[in-house]
């Protein structure tokens, strides 16, 4: 018994050792570590992303940030500040977070989806952009955030247009605009304006400038109503602060954007007086005086023949780029210079700009195709790795199941072995007691049937090797009758009685 018990304990110890590991202890945060926090990193990431990453790393090391939270913040810094340099790293992090417990919290799940949408948009990967936007719209609707779901569906309309499904995309945008129209809240107003701006961008890309004009005027009417009746709008937007100065900035910026839309649309429709009217309004606005504003209105200046203004902007853009001219912004600069040179009769210069523009566009298209090929290859490798992980996970799970079954089988075997030994021991003790009692009874003079049994017991005691049939013959009974009487009287068989005296 003791031996089998020790064997069982040894096996259990081995199994427990093989199925468990050691947890890594986290260092306890120290009072001097409190400067390393998520808030500290996010305050500076816009102008000092490298230092923000150092703070995030430090915050994770001292225990102020969980590993998943730190990973998300790194991805956010990569996407918002580093752009294409670390966009793949950000994508890998986000895909990893989607497979973790991090996204069990719906708000964090939405934040990861927002990053994946931004990544897909930057990479111009319309398929992934559509996938993540659709998933976000579904999540927002599940959470009961209908306005954010509609805001995302407006983005889906743009993606469908990018995929060549222009009419389907415009229909989607019209549905969103219709559902968001009317007075409600600042959030709904902002989502409605964003949806209309997205539709304008789709129409502009497809050269449908006449359709832009009524939409732009509708935005203008909505922003006018908000300015005069802002108390009727619930201020529920996280995008706007609830003070009057912030409201005034929002109204002015939205109006300025409308002026740029109208100026561009009228210029493309050859309504130059109307175009110049809105260009003037745009140029007199705060945003219109900034480099970003002048850059945005530059194509309209070119259409209106204001080449010097457009070329000044092109010079500023070129200076800010330095040697980094392999991008779409520089392609636009070359296009503007080519158009201006053509208009001024500088055919030789124009031809040079057109050739450089065509060459750059070809390079950019090749880069885009290579990027897409790289993305598909990366997805394929990631899928292979995932399949390998799942394979090993299944194998480990099967091994654990087999070990568990073997352990349970061993427990059953040990249990039944001990039970059998225990029962045999009890039976042996019981038979020994019965034999003693039978011996005492058989030595006394017994009448009738008991006399046969007494004689049989005496013979078995004195001649334990004698066959049962011979014993029955000597006492004058058949073997069957003697065996029956013996068991009924004593509760054990003749064989058990004889063996007890043979030992």
Backbone torsions as a table, in degrees:
resi	resn	phi	psi	omega
1	UNK	NA	-48.9	-178.6
2	UNK	-63.4	-39.7	-179.1
3	UNK	-61.6	-46.9	-180.0
4	UNK	-64.9	-34.6	178.9
5	UNK	-65.2	-45.0	178.6
6	UNK	-63.3	-38.5	177.7
7	UNK	-62.0	-44.2	179.7
8	UNK	-61.0	-44.4	179.1
9	UNK	-61.4	-40.6	179.6
10	UNK	-62.6	-43.9	-179.4
11	UNK	-64.6	-41.8	179.3
12	UNK	-62.0	-41.9	179.8
13	UNK	-62.5	-42.0	179.4
14	UNK	-63.8	-44.2	-179.1
15	UNK	-64.5	-42.5	-179.9
16	UNK	-64.1	-37.6	179.6
17	UNK	-67.2	-39.9	-177.3
18	UNK	-73.5	-24.6	-174.0
19	UNK	-100.3	-0.3	-178.6
20	UNK	-124.9	158.7	178.1
21	UNK	-127.4	-168.9	-179.2
22	UNK	-111.5	131.4	179.1
23	UNK	-81.4	138.6	177.2
24	UNK	-79.8	129.3	-178.9
25	UNK	-81.0	132.6	176.4
26	UNK	-84.5	139.7	177.7
27	UNK	-70.4	137.2	179.2
28	UNK	-68.6	136.6	177.5
29	UNK	-60.8	142.6	177.9
30	UNK	-105.3	156.4	178.8
31	UNK	-56.7	-33.3	-178.7
32	UNK	-76.1	-6.5	-177.6
33	UNK	-89.7	-3.5	-170.3
34	UNK	-66.8	-14.6	178.4
35	UNK	-71.8	-17.5	-178.5
36	UNK	-93.3	92.7	-178.6
37	UNK	-135.7	163.6	177.8
38	UNK	-62.2	-40.5	-179.2
39	UNK	-62.1	-40.0	179.3
40	UNK	-62.7	-41.1	179.9
41	UNK	-67.2	-43.9	-175.3
42	UNK	-73.1	-17.7	177.5
43	UNK	-73.1	-25.6	-172.8
44	UNK	-117.2	-4.2	-171.5
45	UNK	-62.6	-26.5	-177.5
46	UNK	-66.7	-36.0	-177.5
47	UNK	-113.5	-11.1	178.0
48	UNK	-143.7	69.6	-174.2
49	UNK	-63.2	-34.7	-179.4
50	UNK	-63.6	-42.6	178.2
51	UNK	-67.3	-35.5	177.1
52	UNK	-61.3	-40.6	178.6
53	UNK	-65.4	-37.9	177.3
54	UNK	-61.8	-43.4	179.7
55	UNK	-64.2	-42.0	178.7
56	UNK	-61.1	-45.5	178.3
57	UNK	-60.0	-44.7	-179.0
58	UNK	-65.3	-41.8	179.7
59	UNK	-61.6	-37.0	177.9
60	UNK	-68.9	-41.5	-178.0
61	UNK	-62.7	-43.9	-176.9
62	UNK	-81.9	-5.2	176.1
63	UNK	94.8	7.6	178.0
64	UNK	-79.7	-16.5	-179.8
65	UNK	-132.5	133.0	173.0
66	UNK	-71.4	157.5	-175.0
67	UNK	-57.3	-45.2	-178.1
68	UNK	-66.9	-39.9	177.8
69	UNK	-63.2	-41.0	178.6
70	UNK	-64.1	-41.8	179.2
71	UNK	-61.5	-43.5	179.9
72	UNK	-61.5	-44.0	-179.0
73	UNK	-65.4	-37.3	176.0
74	UNK	-60.7	-46.5	179.5
75	UNK	-60.1	-39.6	-179.8
76	UNK	-63.7	-44.2	178.7
77	UNK	-63.5	-42.0	179.0
78	UNK	-57.8	-46.2	-174.6
79	UNK	-72.8	-43.7	-171.9
80	UNK	-80.1	-22.9	-173.8
81	UNK	-124.4	-36.0	-175.8
82	UNK	-88.3	-20.5	179.3
83	UNK	63.8	-133.0	-172.9
84	UNK	-67.9	-19.9	-176.9
85	UNK	-58.8	-40.8	-176.0
86	UNK	-128.1	24.8	-176.7
87	UNK	-65.4	-36.3	179.1
88	UNK	-66.5	-38.3	178.1
89	UNK	-62.8	-42.9	178.5
90	UNK	-61.4	-40.8	-179.6
91	UNK	-64.8	-42.3	178.4
92	UNK	-61.1	-43.4	179.5
93	UNK	-61.3	-47.2	-177.8
94	UNK	-63.6	-42.6	178.3
95	UNK	-63.0	-36.6	177.4
96	UNK	-66.6	-41.2	179.6
97	UNK	-63.8	-33.9	178.8
98	UNK	-64.7	-24.1	179.7
99	UNK	-91.6	-0.9	-175.8
100	UNK	-105.6	177.8	178.4
101	UNK	-73.8	-10.3	-177.0
102	UNK	-55.4	-38.7	-174.2
103	UNK	-87.5	8.1	173.9
104	UNK	-66.1	-25.8	172.4
105	UNK	-81.1	119.3	-174.3
106	UNK	-58.8	-37.2	-179.4
107	UNK	-65.4	-40.9	178.4
108	UNK	-69.8	-35.8	176.4
109	UNK	-59.8	-44.0	179.5
110	UNK	-65.2	-38.0	179.4
111	UNK	-63.9	-41.1	178.2
112	UNK	-65.4	-41.4	178.0
113	UNK	-62.6	-38.6	177.7
114	UNK	-60.3	-41.8	178.1
115	UNK	-65.8	-42.7	178.7
116	UNK	-63.9	-36.0	175.9
117	UNK	-64.5	-44.5	179.4
118	UNK	-63.4	-39.9	178.8
119	UNK	-63.2	-47.4	-179.2
120	UNK	-63.0	-37.7	179.2
121	UNK	-65.1	-43.8	179.8
122	UNK	-65.7	-36.5	-178.3
123	UNK	-84.9	-3.5	-178.0
124	UNK	56.6	35.2	177.5
125	UNK	-93.9	88.2	-172.9
126	UNK	-63.8	-33.9	-179.5
127	UNK	-63.8	-48.5	178.3
128	UNK	-68.2	-37.3	178.3
129	UNK	-59.4	-44.7	178.3
130	UNK	-64.7	-42.1	-178.9
131	UNK	-59.9	-52.1	-175.8
132	UNK	-70.9	-34.9	178.3
133	UNK	-66.5	-41.2	177.8
134	UNK	-62.6	-41.8	179.8
135	UNK	-65.2	-38.8	179.3
136	UNK	-67.5	-42.8	179.4
137	UNK	-59.3	-41.5	178.9
138	UNK	-64.6	-43.3	-179.9
139	UNK	-63.3	-45.7	-179.5
140	UNK	-60.8	-39.7	179.6
141	UNK	-67.1	-37.9	177.1
142	UNK	-63.5	-35.7	-179.7
143	UNK	-78.3	-10.1	-178.6
144	UNK	88.2	11.3	179.7
145	UNK	-95.3	79.1	-174.0
146	UNK	-66.7	-37.3	-178.5
147	UNK	-64.4	-44.1	179.5
148	UNK	-67.1	-33.9	176.5
149	UNK	-63.4	-42.6	178.7
150	UNK	-68.7	-37.2	177.3
151	UNK	-59.6	-41.1	179.5
152	UNK	-71.6	-36.1	178.5
153	UNK	-65.7	-30.2	174.7
154	UNK	-63.4	-39.1	176.6
155	UNK	-65.0	-36.7	177.1
156	UNK	-61.5	-36.4	176.8
157	UNK	-59.3	-40.4	177.7
158	UNK	-66.0	-42.2	-178.7
159	UNK	-62.8	-42.5	178.6
160	UNK	-59.9	-39.0	177.1
161	UNK	-64.6	-41.6	177.9
162	UNK	-60.7	-31.3	-179.1
163	UNK	-82.7	5.3	179.2
164	UNK	91.1	2.5	-179.5
165	UNK	-101.8	59.7	-170.0
166	UNK	-60.4	-48.8	-176.9
167	UNK	-64.0	-39.8	177.7
168	UNK	-63.3	-40.1	178.7
169	UNK	-65.4	-43.1	179.5
170	UNK	-66.2	-36.1	176.6
171	UNK	-63.3	-43.1	177.7
172	UNK	-60.9	-44.3	178.9
173	UNK	-63.1	-41.0	178.2
174	UNK	-62.1	-40.1	179.1
175	UNK	-62.8	-43.7	-179.8
176	UNK	-65.1	-46.5	-178.7
177	UNK	-60.2	-41.4	179.8
178	UNK	-63.0	-41.9	-178.4
179	UNK	-71.0	-28.4	-177.6
180	UNK	-91.5	-10.8	-175.4
181	UNK	-68.7	154.7	178.9
182	UNK	103.3	167.6	-178.2
183	UNK	-80.9	135.6	177.4
184	UNK	-156.3	-78.4	-178.8
185	UNK	-147.0	170.0	178.2
186	UNK	-63.1	-39.6	180.0
187	UNK	-61.6	-44.2	179.2
188	UNK	-66.8	-40.5	178.0
189	UNK	-60.6	-48.2	-178.3
190	UNK	-62.5	-43.1	179.0
191	UNK	-63.6	-38.3	178.7
192	UNK	-63.8	-44.5	179.8
193	UNK	-65.8	-41.4	178.2
194	UNK	-60.7	-42.4	-179.9
195	UNK	-62.8	-41.7	179.1
196	UNK	-68.0	-38.2	177.3
197	UNK	-63.0	-38.6	178.6
198	UNK	-66.2	-38.4	177.2
199	UNK	-65.1	-39.6	178.3
200	UNK	-60.5	-41.9	179.9
201	UNK	-63.6	-38.5	177.4
202	UNK	-65.5	-44.7	179.6
203	UNK	-64.1	-40.6	179.8
204	UNK	-63.4	-43.3	179.9
205	UNK	-61.0	-34.3	-178.0
206	UNK	-93.2	8.5	175.1
207	UNK	71.4	21.7	-178.5
208	UNK	-99.4	66.7	-169.9
209	UNK	-70.7	-32.5	-178.3
210	UNK	-64.2	-29.3	-179.4
211	UNK	-76.5	-15.9	-179.4
212	UNK	-73.6	-35.5	-170.9
213	UNK	-58.0	-51.2	-179.5
214	UNK	-65.1	-31.9	178.9
215	UNK	-67.7	-43.1	179.1
216	UNK	-62.1	-40.9	177.9
217	UNK	-65.8	-32.9	178.4
218	UNK	-66.8	-40.1	176.2
219	UNK	-62.2	-43.2	-179.8
220	UNK	-60.3	-41.5	180.0
221	UNK	-65.8	-39.1	-179.5
222	UNK	-66.9	-41.0	-178.9
223	UNK	-71.7	-31.6	175.0
224	UNK	-64.0	-44.1	-179.8
225	UNK	-63.9	-41.0	179.5
226	UNK	-63.9	-39.8	-179.3
227	UNK	-63.6	-40.2	-176.8
228	UNK	-83.9	-25.4	-173.2
229	UNK	-129.9	39.8	-174.1
230	UNK	-62.1	-24.0	-180.0
231	UNK	-67.1	-19.0	179.0
232	UNK	-80.6	-9.0	-177.2
233	UNK	-103.5	126.7	175.0
234	UNK	-69.8	127.0	-176.8
235	UNK	-85.7	82.0	-174.4
236	UNK	-115.2	16.4	-176.1
237	UNK	-95.1	129.0	175.9
238	UNK	-73.6	-10.9	-179.1
239	UNK	-82.0	-19.0	-176.1
240	UNK	-123.8	140.4	172.7
241	UNK	-80.6	148.7	-174.5
242	UNK	-81.2	27.0	178.7
243	UNK	-108.5	163.6	-173.3
244	UNK	-68.2	-33.6	-179.2
245	UNK	-64.8	-41.7	179.5
246	UNK	-67.1	-39.2	178.1
247	UNK	-62.6	-42.0	-179.7
248	UNK	-64.3	-40.7	178.3
249	UNK	-63.8	-41.1	-179.7
250	UNK	-63.7	-44.7	-179.4
251	UNK	-63.5	-46.2	-178.8
252	UNK	-63.2	-45.2	-178.2
253	UNK	-62.6	-43.2	-179.4
254	UNK	-63.6	-42.7	177.4
255	UNK	-60.2	-42.7	-178.3
256	UNK	-62.4	-40.9	178.0
257	UNK	-63.6	-39.9	177.4
258	UNK	-61.4	-41.8	179.2
259	UNK	-59.6	-40.5	-179.3
260	UNK	-66.6	-38.8	177.8
261	UNK	-62.4	-47.4	-177.5
262	UNK	-66.7	-39.9	179.5
263	UNK	-62.2	-45.5	-179.0
264	UNK	-66.5	-43.0	-178.5
265	UNK	-64.8	-46.1	-179.9
266	UNK	-65.8	-35.8	179.1
267	UNK	-65.0	-40.1	179.3
268	UNK	-73.3	-20.2	176.7
269	UNK	-94.7	8.9	179.3
270	UNK	63.6	21.2	174.5
271	UNK	-94.3	75.8	-168.0
272	UNK	-68.0	-34.5	179.4
273	UNK	-62.9	-46.6	178.5
274	UNK	-64.5	-39.1	179.7
275	UNK	-61.9	-45.3	-179.7
276	UNK	-66.4	-33.1	177.6
277	UNK	-59.5	-47.0	-177.3
278	UNK	-77.3	-27.6	174.1
279	UNK	-63.4	-42.6	178.9
280	UNK	-61.3	-45.6	177.2
281	UNK	-59.0	-39.9	-179.6
282	UNK	-65.7	-46.9	-176.8
283	UNK	-65.1	-27.5	-179.2
284	UNK	-84.9	-5.2	179.4
285	UNK	-83.2	164.4	178.7
286	UNK	-62.5	-44.2	-178.9
287	UNK	-68.0	-36.5	-179.1
288	UNK	-62.8	-22.7	-179.8
289	UNK	-86.3	-11.9	-179.8
290	UNK	-80.8	163.1	177.9
291	UNK	-62.8	-41.4	179.0
292	UNK	-60.6	-41.6	179.8
293	UNK	-66.8	-44.7	-179.5
294	UNK	-65.8	-34.4	176.6
295	UNK	-65.5	-38.2	-178.5
296	UNK	-68.4	-36.5	-176.5
297	UNK	-88.0	-6.4	-175.2
298	UNK	-55.2	-44.5	178.2
299	UNK	-59.5	-33.6	179.0
300	UNK	-70.1	-40.0	176.1
301	UNK	-57.0	-41.7	-179.4
302	UNK	-63.3	-41.9	179.5
303	UNK	-66.3	-29.6	179.6
304	UNK	-90.0	-1.1	177.4
305	UNK	86.5	9.5	177.9
306	UNK	-86.3	66.1	-171.8
307	UNK	-67.8	-35.3	-177.7
308	UNK	-62.8	-41.1	177.2
309	UNK	-62.4	-45.3	-178.2
310	UNK	-65.0	-38.7	-178.7
311	UNK	-70.2	-32.2	175.5
312	UNK	-61.8	-43.3	177.9
313	UNK	-64.2	-41.3	178.8
314	UNK	-61.3	-38.7	178.3
315	UNK	-64.1	-42.1	179.0
316	UNK	-64.3	-42.1	179.4
317	UNK	-63.3	-43.7	-179.7
318	UNK	-63.3	-42.0	180.0
319	UNK	-63.6	-40.8	-178.6
320	UNK	-70.4	-27.3	-179.8
321	UNK	-75.6	-33.5	-175.6
322	UNK	66.1	-126.8	-178.8
323	UNK	-86.1	-8.2	-177.2
324	UNK	-85.4	83.9	-176.7
325	UNK	-114.4	7.6	177.5
326	UNK	-89.7	67.4	-179.0
327	UNK	-152.3	166.9	-176.6
328	UNK	-68.4	-28.1	178.3
329	UNK	-62.8	-42.8	179.8
330	UNK	-69.6	-31.5	174.8
331	UNK	-61.2	-40.5	177.9
332	UNK	-66.1	-36.6	176.9
333	UNK	-61.2	-45.9	179.5
334	UNK	-62.7	-40.0	178.4
335	UNK	-61.1	-46.2	-179.8
336	UNK	-61.9	-41.9	179.5
337	UNK	-65.7	-38.1	179.7
338	UNK	-64.2	-44.8	179.8
339	UNK	-63.6	-44.3	-179.7
340	UNK	-63.5	-42.5	179.8
341	UNK	-63.9	-40.8	176.6
342	UNK	-59.3	-46.2	-176.4
343	UNK	-64.7	-31.7	-179.4
344	UNK	-86.6	0.6	179.0
345	UNK	80.5	12.9	179.1
346	UNK	-90.2	73.2	-171.2
347	UNK	-63.6	-37.6	-178.8
348	UNK	-65.5	-45.8	178.2
349	UNK	-64.6	-41.0	180.0
350	UNK	-61.3	-43.4	179.8
351	UNK	-60.5	-40.9	178.4
352	UNK	-63.1	-42.8	179.1
353	UNK	-65.7	-40.1	-179.7
354	UNK	-63.9	-41.5	179.2
355	UNK	-64.6	-44.2	178.5
356	UNK	-64.1	-38.2	177.9
357	UNK	-62.6	-46.1	-179.3
358	UNK	-64.0	-42.5	179.6
359	UNK	-63.7	-42.3	-178.8
360	UNK	-66.5	-41.2	178.3
361	UNK	-61.7	-38.4	179.0
362	UNK	-64.7	-43.4	178.5
363	UNK	-62.4	-43.6	-179.9
364	UNK	-63.8	-38.8	177.3
365	UNK	-64.9	-40.3	177.6
366	UNK	-64.1	-41.8	178.1
367	UNK	-61.9	-40.2	179.3
368	UNK	-64.0	-44.0	179.1
369	UNK	-64.2	-41.2	178.0
370	UNK	-64.7	-39.5	178.0
371	UNK	-62.4	-42.8	178.5
372	UNK	-64.8	-41.3	178.5
373	UNK	-63.8	-41.5	177.7
374	UNK	-62.3	-40.4	179.9
375	UNK	-63.7	-45.6	179.2
376	UNK	-63.4	-40.3	178.0
377	UNK	-64.3	-40.7	179.3
378	UNK	-64.1	-40.0	178.3
379	UNK	-64.0	-40.2	179.8
380	UNK	-62.9	-45.6	179.2
381	UNK	-64.1	-40.2	179.0
382	UNK	-63.3	-38.8	178.4
383	UNK	-65.1	-42.0	177.6
384	UNK	-61.2	-44.6	179.3
385	UNK	-62.4	-40.6	178.9
386	UNK	-63.3	-40.4	178.5
387	UNK	-65.3	-38.1	177.6
388	UNK	-64.6	-43.5	178.7
389	UNK	-60.6	-45.3	179.6
390	UNK	-63.4	-37.4	179.1
391	UNK	-61.6	-49.6	-179.3
392	UNK	-67.4	-33.8	177.7
393	UNK	-63.2	-43.9	178.6
394	UNK	-64.2	-42.5	179.1
395	UNK	-61.3	-45.5	178.9
396	UNK	-63.4	-39.5	179.0
397	UNK	-64.2	-41.7	178.4
398	UNK	-64.2	-41.1	178.4
399	UNK	-62.0	-42.5	178.7
400	UNK	-64.0	-39.1	178.4
401	UNK	-64.7	-43.1	179.2
402	UNK	-62.4	-44.0	178.4
403	UNK	-61.0	-42.5	179.5
404	UNK	-63.6	-43.2	178.8
405	UNK	-62.6	-43.7	178.6
406	UNK	-62.1	-40.8	179.2
407	UNK	-63.2	-45.3	179.2
408	UNK	-65.0	-39.6	178.2
409	UNK	-62.6	-40.7	178.3
410	UNK	-62.8	-42.3	177.4
411	UNK	-60.0	-42.0	179.9
412	UNK	-64.3	-43.4	-179.5
413	UNK	-62.8	-47.3	179.8
414	UNK	-61.5	-40.5	179.9
415	UNK	-62.1	-50.1	-178.3
416	UNK	-67.6	-33.5	176.5
417	UNK	-63.1	-48.9	179.6
418	UNK	-64.4	-38.5	179.1
419	UNK	-63.5	-42.2	-180.0
420	UNK	-65.0	-44.8	178.6
421	UNK	-61.5	-42.0	180.0
422	UNK	-63.8	-42.5	-179.6
423	UNK	-66.2	-40.8	177.9
424	UNK	-62.9	-40.1	179.3
425	UNK	-64.1	-43.2	178.6
426	UNK	-63.0	-42.2	180.0
427	UNK	-64.0	-39.6	179.7
428	UNK	-63.7	-44.6	178.8
429	UNK	-62.8	-40.7	179.3
430	UNK	-64.3	-44.7	-179.3
431	UNK	-64.7	-37.3	178.8
432	UNK	-62.1	-43.5	178.7
433	UNK	-64.7	-40.9	179.8
434	UNK	-65.1	-41.1	-179.3
435	UNK	-61.0	-42.5	177.9
436	UNK	-60.8	-42.9	179.7
437	UNK	-65.8	-41.9	179.8
438	UNK	-63.8	-40.6	179.7
439	UNK	-60.0	-43.9	-179.3
440	UNK	-65.5	-42.3	-178.7
441	UNK	-69.0	-38.1	-176.2
442	UNK	-72.1	-19.8	179.2
443	UNK	-80.2	-16.6	176.7
444	UNK	-85.5	155.1	179.1
445	UNK	-74.2	126.2	-176.0
446	UNK	-122.4	142.2	177.4
447	UNK	-82.0	160.2	169.8
448	UNK	49.3	-125.4	-174.4
449	UNK	-60.0	-34.5	-177.7
450	UNK	-64.8	-24.9	178.5
451	UNK	-67.7	-38.5	176.4
452	UNK	-62.4	-42.0	-177.8
453	UNK	-68.1	-39.9	178.1
454	UNK	-61.0	-43.1	178.3
455	UNK	-63.9	-41.9	179.8
456	UNK	-62.6	-41.6	179.8
457	UNK	-64.2	-41.3	-180.0
458	UNK	-62.3	-45.1	179.8
459	UNK	-62.8	-43.7	-179.2
460	UNK	-65.6	-34.8	177.9
461	UNK	-68.1	-43.5	-175.6
462	UNK	-81.7	-29.5	-179.6
463	UNK	-130.7	72.9	-176.2
464	UNK	-65.9	-15.5	179.3
465	UNK	-88.6	-6.4	-177.2
466	UNK	-71.2	139.6	179.4
467	UNK	-67.1	149.6	-178.0
468	UNK	-61.7	-35.9	-179.9
469	UNK	-64.1	-38.6	179.7
470	UNK	-69.3	-36.9	177.6
471	UNK	-62.5	-44.3	-179.8
472	UNK	-62.2	-38.8	-179.9
473	UNK	-64.9	-39.4	-178.6
474	UNK	-68.1	-35.8	-178.5
475	UNK	-86.4	-9.2	175.8
476	UNK	90.5	24.2	177.2
477	UNK	-126.6	159.9	172.9
478	UNK	-72.2	156.5	-179.6
479	UNK	-59.1	-42.0	-177.5
480	UNK	-63.1	-45.7	-178.6
481	UNK	-66.0	-40.6	-178.6
482	UNK	-64.2	-44.3	179.5
483	UNK	-62.0	-40.1	179.9
484	UNK	-65.2	-46.3	179.8
485	UNK	-63.2	-42.3	-176.7
486	UNK	-61.1	-46.5	-178.8
487	UNK	-69.7	-40.6	-179.8
488	UNK	-63.9	-35.1	-175.8
489	UNK	-82.1	-44.7	-171.0
490	UNK	-106.2	-17.6	178.2
491	UNK	83.9	2.5	174.4
492	UNK	-133.5	166.8	-179.4
493	UNK	-87.7	164.2	177.7
494	UNK	-61.6	-38.2	-178.9
495	UNK	-62.2	-46.2	179.2
496	UNK	-61.5	-39.2	179.2
497	UNK	-66.2	-43.9	-177.9
498	UNK	-64.5	-41.1	-178.9
499	UNK	-64.5	-32.9	178.7
500	UNK	-65.4	-28.0	177.4
501	UNK	-91.1	-12.2	-179.3
502	UNK	-84.3	-22.0	-176.6
503	UNK	-71.6	NA	NA
